[in-house]
């Protein structure tokens, strides 16, 4: 029987990631086509606004890695969650591109704080309680947040509400999650960090893992940002627009449990590499197979991998950490942030120039394949195993 305290922590983390990541980070994707149509934005502008969020995410990751942020992990975690809710809801009350850029940048900082500090806090507490297997429930919050926010946007659109109502409703849901998390993740003494692994062995694996994480960030984000816009722009699949982001979220929800199960069988590195290959196929399908089966494959392969890859990367980074895992987790988050900051702006500009997302999507697919090779071969693979304590 699962002890209630670890389960409460996992559920609290689930709610936090659903709000700050599933909604705060990714609700922009289903709202984007409605905003661009109502405001007359170009794809390049839409891409820059998305990149502002990812740039904020990068800045937040770097800040989380420094010693300047004193105080408890929980305080920064809860502060980031509150800021995510406020900046999401505030998008409803502005209209200038500069205001959008500022709010999405601040929201990115907030979401990085939530991911880094909640991962360092909750994963450590679950590990100390012997319940590391509950990390799958924790990370599933991202997928449920994506699916829930997509349903919310679809319902509001069907009722005739505009893009402002979508942002406001998303912010209110995030604020409600904040209250739940405050109860489920209490302010208690934090567990000690795990012993450091052998320095040279860990360092080699970590360097490759960090680079691979950056390539993964670039590889997934173009499809994650523009998939709904791609569907809206193709007559043959336009009726799928209200549902396609829901499919991504539903596929994402069980993905961590699935990929951690794969990792137990073949090790973390090979599972990470395999998931990157599957995602590369999905990204390519989004632009090479413009038909209902193709876009469904793209949505399922994207949703079914990107949260799982993130989780495997963070669990692997924690294994390779020396001292406080917060710094390693922040380094991984920063590398991921660099990749996903470049991606939307690159894709938006190239799409405006060529009239298609074909080129940037194929480049993204290639980046995912390189990421798979970096982690799935050589010393990185030897450095990452699924520890017995993580089987629980």
Helices and strands as residue ranges (DSSP letters): H 4-17, I 18-23, H 27-39, H 43-65, H 73-90, G 91-93, H 97-118, I 119-123, H 124-128, G 132-134, H 135-158, H 163-184, H 199-232, G 238-240, H 241-253, H 255-266, H 268-288, H 292-319, H 325-354, H 358-376, H 378-383, G 388-391
